[in-house]
Amino acid sequence: MAEESRASGIPGPADGYLGDPAVRAEWDNRYSERQQLWSGRPNGALVTEVAGLAPGRVLDVGCGEGADAIWLARHGWAVTALEVSGVALERAAGHARDAGLAIDWVHATLTDAMIPPASFDLVSAQYPALLRTPDAAAERALLAAVAPGGTLLVVHHAGMETRQAHDGDFDPADYVWPSTVVDLLDDDWAAEVHEQRPRMAPDGGAGAHHTDDLVLRVRRLR
């Protein structure tokens, strides 16, 4: 994987995982249960929302097996892709290598990745499993990574944020949602899209049963 990474000043997989080992283990176990967890196609909301943007530097938060990162790279973006699961990153790097694409791979949690501030024209978080903290560290990290004039795109499954904590082991209060990002916006940001819409779900892959998306696209003014 190191051979596939461009030097960017951001630690990649060869530098060792940065983050909570328990989080890595949880996601490595999930990916190891299947040869392919996701559909292999880019998320529909990403394709729609990025269509009008000029390619630049993009941070793909929670890149999984790399479908979004590869789509972005093919459309001219300089991609940094971040993921906690080493299993997923190995698959993503293999797909990028097969496609002849250069992508920076970062093996870390968002809050431990030491990402240079204000350095990306687009930060994309598609259905992220980002844990909330009292200081809103994950939400602040998403916002901090966006360069002036750049865009933050956060997409999540509608309805999950209102589920009750006793529905299995999932407590929505533990995770970042578009609404928790909105709560931190100030006059430096302009909300361009904040809505629920039918999801353009790819066939197959985990999560295909979700029918609606929550889409938040905000632009950093300065």
PyMOL commands that set and color helices and strands:
alter all, ss='L'
color gray80, all
select helices_A, chain A and resi 2-4+13-15+21-32+44-50+67-74+86-99+110-112+137-144+160-162+172-174+178-182
alter helices_A, ss='H'
color red, helices_A
select strands_A, chain A and resi 57-61+78-83+104-107+120-126+146-157+189-198+212-220
alter strands_A, ss='S'
color yellow, strands_A
deselect
rebuild
show_as cartoon
